[in-house]
Amino acid sequence: MSVVISDAWRQRFGGTARLYGEKALQLFA
């Protein structure tokens, strides 16, 4: 599910969301 969410964010926000997504994954992971 994380991949789907990140993909949607990437389509909406772009590269910025990817950076936040990766940081969030590291924090939650």
mmCIF file as Biopython writes it, N, C-alpha, C and O atoms, coordinates in Angstrom:
data_model
#
loop_
_atom_site.group_PDB
_atom_site.id
_atom_site.type_symbol
_atom_site.label_atom_id
_atom_site.label_alt_id
_atom_site.label_comp_id
_atom_site.label_asym_id
_atom_site.label_entity_id
_atom_site.label_seq_id
_atom_site.pdbx_PDB_ins_code
_atom_site.Cartn_x
_atom_site.Cartn_y
_atom_site.Cartn_z
_atom_site.occupancy
_atom_site.B_iso_or_equiv
_atom_site.auth_seq_id
_atom_site.auth_asym_id
_atom_site.pdbx_PDB_model_num
ATOM 1   N N  . MET A ? 1  ? 0.837  -1.201 0.000   1.0 0.0 1  A 1 
ATOM 2   C CA . MET A ? 1  ? 0.000  0.000  0.000   1.0 0.0 1  A 1 
ATOM 3   C C  . MET A ? 1  ? 0.869  1.246  0.000   1.0 0.0 1  A 1 
ATOM 4   O O  . MET A ? 1  ? 0.499  2.261  -0.591  1.0 0.0 1  A 1 
ATOM 5   N N  . SER A ? 2  ? 2.007  1.179  0.649   1.0 0.0 2  A 1 
ATOM 6   C CA . SER A ? 2  ? 2.908  2.332  0.703   1.0 0.0 2  A 1 
ATOM 7   C C  . SER A ? 2  ? 3.310  2.758  -0.697  1.0 0.0 2  A 1 
ATOM 8   O O  . SER A ? 2  ? 3.409  3.948  -0.997  1.0 0.0 2  A 1 
ATOM 9   N N  . VAL A ? 3  ? 3.541  1.761  -1.556  1.0 0.0 3  A 1 
ATOM 10  C CA . VAL A ? 3  ? 3.966  2.072  -2.921  1.0 0.0 3  A 1 
ATOM 11  C C  . VAL A ? 3  ? 2.856  2.817  -3.657  1.0 0.0 3  A 1 
ATOM 12  O O  . VAL A ? 3  ? 3.117  3.776  -4.384  1.0 0.0 3  A 1 
ATOM 13  N N  . VAL A ? 4  ? 1.619  2.368  -3.462  1.0 0.0 4  A 1 
ATOM 14  C CA . VAL A ? 4  ? 0.485  3.005  -4.131  1.0 0.0 4  A 1 
ATOM 15  C C  . VAL A ? 4  ? 0.342  4.450  -3.667  1.0 0.0 4  A 1 
ATOM 16  O O  . VAL A ? 4  ? 0.147  5.357  -4.476  1.0 0.0 4  A 1 
ATOM 17  N N  . ILE A ? 5  ? 0.440  4.654  -2.352  1.0 0.0 5  A 1 
ATOM 18  C CA . ILE A ? 5  ? 0.309  6.007  -1.799  1.0 0.0 5  A 1 
ATOM 19  C C  . ILE A ? 5  ? 1.419  6.898  -2.350  1.0 0.0 5  A 1 
ATOM 20  O O  . ILE A ? 5  ? 1.161  8.017  -2.793  1.0 0.0 5  A 1 
ATOM 21  N N  . SER A ? 6  ? 2.642  6.402  -2.323  1.0 0.0 6  A 1 
ATOM 22  C CA . SER A ? 6  ? 3.769  7.182  -2.822  1.0 0.0 6  A 1 
ATOM 23  C C  . SER A ? 6  ? 3.566  7.509  -4.294  1.0 0.0 6  A 1 
ATOM 24  O O  . SER A ? 6  ? 3.866  8.619  -4.734  1.0 0.0 6  A 1 
ATOM 25  N N  . ASP A ? 7  ? 3.055  6.542  -5.057  1.0 0.0 7  A 1 
ATOM 26  C CA . ASP A ? 7  ? 2.840  6.746  -6.487  1.0 0.0 7  A 1 
ATOM 27  C C  . ASP A ? 7  ? 1.822  7.857  -6.709  1.0 0.0 7  A 1 
ATOM 28  O O  . ASP A ? 7  ? 2.011  8.718  -7.569  1.0 0.0 7  A 1 
ATOM 29  N N  . ALA A ? 8  ? 0.752  7.837  -5.940  1.0 0.0 8  A 1 
ATOM 30  C CA . ALA A ? 8  ? -0.284 8.868  -6.078  1.0 0.0 8  A 1 
ATOM 31  C C  . ALA A ? 8  ? 0.282  10.237 -5.719  1.0 0.0 8  A 1 
ATOM 32  O O  . ALA A ? 8  ? 0.014  11.228 -6.398  1.0 0.0 8  A 1 
ATOM 33  N N  . TRP A ? 9  ? 1.062  10.280 -4.652  1.0 0.0 9  A 1 
ATOM 34  C CA . TRP A ? 9  ? 1.663  11.543 -4.231  1.0 0.0 9  A 1 
ATOM 35  C C  . TRP A ? 9  ? 2.611  12.053 -5.299  1.0 0.0 9  A 1 
ATOM 36  O O  . TRP A ? 9  ? 2.673  13.254 -5.566  1.0 0.0 9  A 1 
ATOM 37  N N  . ARG A ? 10 ? 3.355  11.130 -5.913  1.0 0.0 10 A 1 
ATOM 38  C CA . ARG A ? 10 ? 4.302  11.525 -6.960  1.0 0.0 10 A 1 
ATOM 39  C C  . ARG A ? 10 ? 3.558  12.156 -8.127  1.0 0.0 10 A 1 
ATOM 40  O O  . ARG A ? 10 ? 4.032  13.125 -8.721  1.0 0.0 10 A 1 
ATOM 41  N N  . GLN A ? 11 ? 2.388  11.606 -8.457  1.0 0.0 11 A 1 
ATOM 42  C CA . GLN A ? 11 ? 1.617  12.142 -9.578  1.0 0.0 11 A 1 
ATOM 43  C C  . GLN A ? 11 ? 1.053  13.518 -9.225  1.0 0.0 11 A 1 
ATOM 44  O O  . GLN A ? 11 ? 0.954  14.388 -10.090 1.0 0.0 11 A 1 
ATOM 45  N N  . ARG A ? 12 ? 0.686  13.717 -7.968  1.0 0.0 12 A 1 
ATOM 46  C CA . ARG A ? 12 ? 0.072  14.984 -7.566  1.0 0.0 12 A 1 
ATOM 47  C C  . ARG A ? 12 ? 1.126  16.045 -7.283  1.0 0.0 12 A 1 
ATOM 48  O O  . ARG A ? 12 ? 1.127  17.107 -7.904  1.0 0.0 12 A 1 
ATOM 49  N N  . PHE A ? 13 ? 2.019  15.758 -6.348  1.0 0.0 13 A 1 
ATOM 50  C CA . PHE A ? 13 ? 2.984  16.763 -5.912  1.0 0.0 13 A 1 
ATOM 51  C C  . PHE A ? 13 ? 4.263  16.718 -6.736  1.0 0.0 13 A 1 
ATOM 52  O O  . PHE A ? 13 ? 4.873  17.755 -6.998  1.0 0.0 13 A 1 
ATOM 53  N N  . GLY A ? 14 ? 4.672  15.516 -7.146  1.0 0.0 14 A 1 
ATOM 54  C CA . GLY A ? 14 ? 5.876  15.406 -7.956  1.0 0.0 14 A 1 
ATOM 55  C C  . GLY A ? 14 ? 7.047  14.873 -7.149  1.0 0.0 14 A 1 
ATOM 56  O O  . GLY A ? 14 ? 6.860  14.060 -6.244  1.0 0.0 14 A 1 
ATOM 57  N N  . GLY A ? 15 ? 8.248  15.321 -7.468  1.0 0.0 15 A 1 
ATOM 58  C CA . GLY A ? 15 ? 9.462  14.824 -6.816  1.0 0.0 15 A 1 
ATOM 59  C C  . GLY A ? 15 ? 9.491  15.173 -5.336  1.0 0.0 15 A 1 
ATOM 60  O O  . GLY A ? 15 ? 10.043 14.421 -4.533  1.0 0.0 15 A 1 
ATOM 61  N N  . THR A ? 16 ? 8.901  16.312 -4.966  1.0 0.0 16 A 1 
ATOM 62  C CA . THR A ? 16 ? 8.921  16.735 -3.567  1.0 0.0 16 A 1 
ATOM 63  C C  . THR A ? 16 ? 8.248  15.699 -2.684  1.0 0.0 16 A 1 
ATOM 64  O O  . THR A ? 16 ? 8.752  15.368 -1.611  1.0 0.0 16 A 1 
ATOM 65  N N  . ALA A ? 17 ? 7.109  15.186 -3.134  1.0 0.0 17 A 1 
ATOM 66  C CA . ALA A ? 17 ? 6.372  14.197 -2.355  1.0 0.0 17 A 1 
ATOM 67  C C  . ALA A ? 17 ? 7.215  12.939 -2.188  1.0 0.0 17 A 1 
ATOM 68  O O  . ALA A ? 17 ? 7.146  12.265 -1.161  1.0 0.0 17 A 1 
ATOM 69  N N  . ARG A ? 18 ? 8.013  12.631 -3.210  1.0 0.0 18 A 1 
ATOM 70  C CA . ARG A ? 18 ? 8.848  11.438 -3.138  1.0 0.0 18 A 1 
ATOM 71  C C  . ARG A ? 18 ? 9.843  11.564 -1.988  1.0 0.0 18 A 1 
ATOM 72  O O  . ARG A ? 18 ? 10.068 10.607 -1.246  1.0 0.0 18 A 1 
ATOM 73  N N  . LEU A ? 19 ? 10.434 12.741 -1.845  1.0 0.0 19 A 1 
ATOM 74  C CA . LEU A ? 19 ? 11.400 12.955 -0.771  1.0 0.0 19 A 1 
ATOM 75  C C  . LEU A ? 19 ? 10.721 12.795 0.583   1.0 0.0 19 A 1 
ATOM 76  O O  . LEU A ? 19 ? 11.241 12.114 1.467   1.0 0.0 19 A 1 
ATOM 77  N N  . TYR A ? 20 ? 9.564  13.419 0.743   1.0 0.0 20 A 1 
ATOM 78  C CA . TYR A ? 20 ? 8.831  13.310 2.006   1.0 0.0 20 A 1 
ATOM 79  C C  . TYR A ? 20 ? 8.390  11.875 2.250   1.0 0.0 20 A 1 
ATOM 80  O O  . TYR A ? 20 ? 8.413  11.392 3.382   1.0 0.0 20 A 1 
ATOM 81  N N  . GLY A ? 21 ? 7.986  11.194 1.176   1.0 0.0 21 A 1 
ATOM 82  C CA . GLY A ? 21 ? 7.547  9.809  1.291   1.0 0.0 21 A 1 
ATOM 83  C C  . GLY A ? 21 ? 8.669  8.914  1.782   1.0 0.0 21 A 1 
ATOM 84  O O  . GLY A ? 21 ? 8.470  8.068  2.655   1.0 0.0 21 A 1 
ATOM 85  N N  . GLU A ? 22 ? 9.867  9.110  1.205   1.0 0.0 22 A 1 
ATOM 86  C CA . GLU A ? 22 ? 11.008 8.293  1.607   1.0 0.0 22 A 1 
ATOM 87  C C  . GLU A ? 22 ? 11.351 8.545  3.069   1.0 0.0 22 A 1 
ATOM 88  O O  . GLU A ? 22 ? 11.624 7.603  3.813   1.0 0.0 22 A 1 
ATOM 89  N N  . LYS A ? 23 ? 11.337 9.811  3.488   1.0 0.0 23 A 1 
ATOM 90  C CA . LYS A ? 23 ? 11.638 10.143 4.883   1.0 0.0 23 A 1 
ATOM 91  C C  . LYS A ? 23 ? 10.593 9.528  5.801   1.0 0.0 23 A 1 
ATOM 92  O O  . LYS A ? 23 ? 10.921 8.981  6.853   1.0 0.0 23 A 1 
ATOM 93  N N  . ALA A ? 24 ? 9.324  9.625  5.391   1.0 0.0 24 A 1 
ATOM 94  C CA . ALA A ? 24 ? 8.243  9.075  6.204   1.0 0.0 24 A 1 
ATOM 95  C C  . ALA A ? 24 ? 8.400  7.565  6.338   1.0 0.0 24 A 1 
ATOM 96  O O  . ALA A ? 24 ? 8.214  7.006  7.419   1.0 0.0 24 A 1 
ATOM 97  N N  . LEU A ? 25 ? 8.745  6.907  5.229   1.0 0.0 25 A 1 
ATOM 98  C CA . LEU A ? 25 ? 8.919  5.455  5.260   1.0 0.0 25 A 1 
ATOM 99  C C  . LEU A ? 25 ? 10.039 5.081  6.221   1.0 0.0 25 A 1 
ATOM 100 O O  . LEU A ? 25 ? 9.919  4.115  6.974   1.0 0.0 25 A 1 
ATOM 101 N N  . GLN A ? 26 ? 11.130 5.845  6.196   1.0 0.0 26 A 1 
ATOM 102 C CA . GLN A ? 26 ? 12.256 5.558  7.087   1.0 0.0 26 A 1 
ATOM 103 C C  . GLN A ? 26 ? 11.837 5.743  8.540   1.0 0.0 26 A 1 
ATOM 104 O O  . GLN A ? 26 ? 12.197 4.942  9.402   1.0 0.0 26 A 1 
ATOM 105 N N  . LEU A ? 27 ? 11.074 6.803  8.808   1.0 0.0 27 A 1 
ATOM 106 C CA . LEU A ? 27 ? 10.653 7.072  10.180  1.0 0.0 27 A 1 
ATOM 107 C C  . LEU A ? 27 ? 9.696  5.994  10.670  1.0 0.0 27 A 1 
ATOM 108 O O  . LEU A ? 27 ? 9.851  5.479  11.777  1.0 0.0 27 A 1 
ATOM 109 N N  . PHE A ? 28 ? 8.701  5.650  9.843   1.0 0.0 28 A 1 
ATOM 110 C CA . PHE A ? 28 ? 7.708  4.657  10.251  1.0 0.0 28 A 1 
ATOM 111 C C  . PHE A ? 28 ? 8.271  3.245  10.194  1.0 0.0 28 A 1 
ATOM 112 O O  . PHE A ? 28 ? 7.848  2.366  10.944  1.0 0.0 28 A 1 
ATOM 113 N N  . ALA A ? 29 ? 9.237  3.037  9.290   1.0 0.0 29 A 1 
ATOM 114 C CA . ALA A ? 29 ? 9.834  1.713  9.158   1.0 0.0 29 A 1 
ATOM 115 C C  . ALA A ? 29 ? 10.791 1.494  10.313  1.0 0.0 29 A 1 
ATOM 116 O O  . ALA A ? 29 ? 11.414 0.436  10.406  1.0 0.0 29 A 1 
#
